[in-house]
Amino acid sequence: MKKLNVTWDKVRDSTGYLFSFAKSLSAALKASPYSELAEDIVATSGFAFRMWVSSDLCPSATSIWNFEDQKKWVESGGLTCDYVGRYWGQENIEVEKRLQAIKIIQSSIDRGIPAVSWDIGICEWGLITGYDDEAQIFDTLPINAKKADPHTSDYITAPMPFDVLGRREVPVLSVLTITGRSDKPRQDILKDTLKLAVSHLRGEEWCENAKGLTAYPALIRHFKENPETAASWNAEYFLGTYAALKEYAARYFEKEGLSSLARLYQTIYGVWLEAFQIKTSSDASAEPVRKKISALLGSAYDTESEALRLMENMI
């Protein structure tokens, strides 16, 4: 068994709900020779700016986007990648694509970098951290993995047969591996990050649900109109997921010296975080609590709309 020692502990996650693709990608990079990009990539791939909200507030809304775009989005941040995907209606190429995915996973682990994969333990993104060719078994680190001992950084990993890859609860295949770092200039990475952010916030990226800035009124509606949904774990998931992502946007712009955008996104992050903390510490079915959360999200919407206008003027 070739097995990498990978941990979630080193990934910045202010709420515990950081979007699983972004968290997996950052963790993979922290275990790689390109660890200096592990935080930037959450912003430079555009994920710090992405929001999706479904009409029933199902958490799966955060994973309904064009998986095929992840290679170009991650490479936009200055990396090179391999990617293999197989989706609905492509059962005729299932075996072929699975064998291709196994190959790039093994190559990545041989280079010392875990692979980012869809649905390895739950219907979220996680990491494939090892493999045993003889037993035809992967070692996986699901996003919800528990620690073997709370006093260490060691997580309990889980075995998964090779032939189960892409055939679990949501039977699609999506595997991304990091192969290297490109020579893309830092200024070009920043310019393309702004373009990705603007494109998503304008609603130009494909998704079946409310996306970009339109995600705000969709989420606010749940808090205004449905006490039961507002009090649900689902509402906590959305608030925690997007709050954690906004911090990455603020930190990236601060690092790049864009002080106005950094201040705006620090404000946006703070408001989302406050809404999340209220939700987790109060009865969100109560009208005063729902009004407070709705008002906070409305404030974040106004501030991120201002950030969008600023970014549009910069590209």
N, C-alpha and C positions, 0 to 999 in steps of 0.2 A: 504493500500500500504506500503510495506517495501521498503525503498529507501535509498541508500547510497549516501553520498556527496563525489563525486570523481571529480578530476580536471586533465586536461592535463598540467597545469602550472608547476607542480613540476618535470616533466620529461625533462631531458636534451635533447634538440633538436636544434642543432646549425644552421640548415637550414630551419626548418619547414617542412621537408619531411622525417623525420625518419620513417623507415619501420613500417607500422601500426601494425604488429604483435608484434614487439619488443616494440613499444611505448605503446601498450595496456597492454602487460605483465608487463612492468615497472610500469605503472600507477596502475595496480591492486596490485602489491607488495607494492607500496608506501602507499596504503590504508590498508595494512594488518599488522599483527604482525611481518612480516618478512621483514620489509622495508629496513633493512640494506643490503639485497640482490637485491634491486630494480635496481641498476645500474650494478652490477656484472653480473646479469643474461643475459643481452644482449650479453656479451662476452661468458659466461660459457655455454650458450645454443648453441653457435656457430654462432649466427646471426650477430655478429659484423664482421664476415669474409665471409658471404655469398653474392654472386653476381650472378644475372641472367640477361641476355640481349637477347631480341628476335630480329629476323631478321627485323621486322617492327618497332621496338622500342615501342611496345605497353606496357604501364605500367603494364598490367596484367601479364607480365613475372615474376614480383617479387612475384607473388602468385601461380606460377606453380611449386610446389615441393610436396613432399610426406607429406600431412597433418598428416598422421598416425604417423609420426616420432616425432611430436612435444612433445608428452608426455615424451618419453625417452630423448629427447634433453634437455627439461626443468629440468627433474629429474637429469640429469647429473650435473646440477649446484647446487645440494644440496637441492632440494625441492621434495615434493611428490604431485602428481596431480591426478585428475580424468579427463577422456577424453571420449567424445562420437563423433563419426563421421559416416556419411552416404554419399556415393558418387554416381557418375554416374552409372547407371545400377543397382542400389539397391533400386528401387522404392518399391519393395515388403516389405522392412523393414522400410519404411519411418516413419510410425506412431510409431512403436516400438522404433526406435532410437530417435525420437522427444520427446517421453515421458521420455526416459532415460535422455536426455539432460535437459529437464525441471526440473527433479528431482535433478540433480547435480548443476544446476544453483541456485535453491532455497536453497539448503543446503549451497552453498557457500555464498550467500547473507545473510543467517541466521548467518553465521560465521563472517560477516562483510567484505567479500572480493568479489569484482565484478568478473564476469565471462568474459573470453576472448572468443569472438565469431566472426565467419565469417559472413559478409554481413548482418549487422543489419540496415544499413542506406544507404551506398554505397558499391560497391564491394571491400571492404577492411575489415581489422580487426577492431573491436571496442569492447566496454564494455557493458555488461548487468548489470545495477546498481540497479535494483529493480524489484519487481513483486507484482501483485495484484491477489490473487487466485480467488476472487469472480468475478472480471471482466475479468480474464484470459488475463491479459495484462502485458508485461514487460516494464520496463523503461530502455531506452538505451542511451548510450553516443557514438555517431558515431565519427569517427576520424576527421571529418570535422565540428564538432559541433561549433557553434558560442556562444560567451558570451552574456548573457542577458544584462550585463552592463560592459563596458571595464574597469571600475575602481574596479571590483570585480573579484573573481576567480570562480564565478558561471557560468556554461555553460547551454545552453538550451538543455535539454534532450528530447527524443522523445518516444512516446508509440509504442509498437509493439505487436500485438496479439500473444498469445502462438502458435496458429496454423500456423503462418507465418514463424516461426523459421525453417531455412533450405529450405525455399520455395520462396525466393526472386529472384532477377534478375539472379544470378548464383545459381541455386537451389541445392546446396550441404550443408550438415550440418557438422559443425566443432566447437566444444565447449570444451574449456580447463578451468579447475578450479584448484586453488591452495588449497591443503588440509593440508599441513604442511611442516615442515622442516625435512630433513633426518639427520642422524648422519655421513654422508659421510665426511671424513677428508678433510681439505682445500687443502692439497697437492695432494690428489687424484682428486679433482675437477680441479685443475690446469693442472694435467697430461692429464685428459680427455678433457679439453678445447683445449689443444694443438693438441690432436688427431682429434677432430672435425674440427679444423681449417685446419689442413693438409689434411684431407680427402676431405673437400670441395674444397680447393684451387687446389687439384690434379684432381678435376672433378669426384670424386667417388660417390657423392650424386646424386640421381635421379633428373632430370629435363629435359624437352623437349627442352630447349633453351641453349645457351652458358652459361657456369657456371664456377665458380672458376676463375682461372687466364685467361681462354679462353674468359671470359667476356670482358677483356680489349681490345683485337683486334677487337672484335665484336662492341664495343661501339666506339672505335676510327674510325672504318670504316665509321660510320654514319657521323662523323664530317669531315672526309676527302672527302667523296664522295657525300654527299647529303646536300646542303645548306638549303633546305627547312626543312628537318628533324632536322638539327642542330639548326635551329632557333625556333623549336617548343617547346611547353610546355612539351611534352614527354621527350625531351632531358634534360630539367631543372629538371624534376621528377627523372630521373635516377641519375644525378649528385648530386642532393640534398639528395636522399635516401642513397646512398653509402657513401657520405661524412660524414653524421651524424653518420652512423654506425662505421666508422673507428675511430672516436674519442673514442668510447667505448672500442675498442681494446687497444688503447694507454693507456687509464686511468686504465684499468684492469691490464695490464702488469706492469705499474708503481706501482700500489698498491701491486702487488705480488713480487716486487723487481727484476723483469727481465728488467734491465735497457736497455740492447741492443735492445730487442724487443720493449720496450716502446719508445725508440728514433726512431726506424724505423717506427713504426705506427704513431707516432706524425708527422713524415715527410710525410707519406702517407696521413694522414688526412689533413694536411696543403695544400698539392697539390690538392687533391680533392676539398677542400673548395675554393681554389683560382679558380679552373676551374668553379665551381658553381657560384662564384661571378662574374666572367667574363661573363658567360652565361646570368646572370640575369641583368647585367648592360650594355650590348653591343648588337649590331646586330650580332648575331652568324651566320647569313648567309654570312657575309663578310669573304673573304678568310683569311685575317690576323688573325681574331678572331678564326676561325676554326683551323688554324694552331697552334695558341697558346694553345688552349684547347687540341688538339691532342698531342702536345708536353708534356703538363702537365700530361696527362693520360699515355703517354709512360714512363715518369719518375716514376709515381706511380707504373706502372707495373714492372719496373726494381727493385724498392725498395721492393715491396711486394714479388717478386720472391726471393729476398735476405732473407726476413723474413721467407718465406716458407722453404728455405734451413736450416736456423737456427733452426726452429721448428722441422724439420725432424731429426736434430742431437740431439734434446733434448728428443725425445720420444723413 
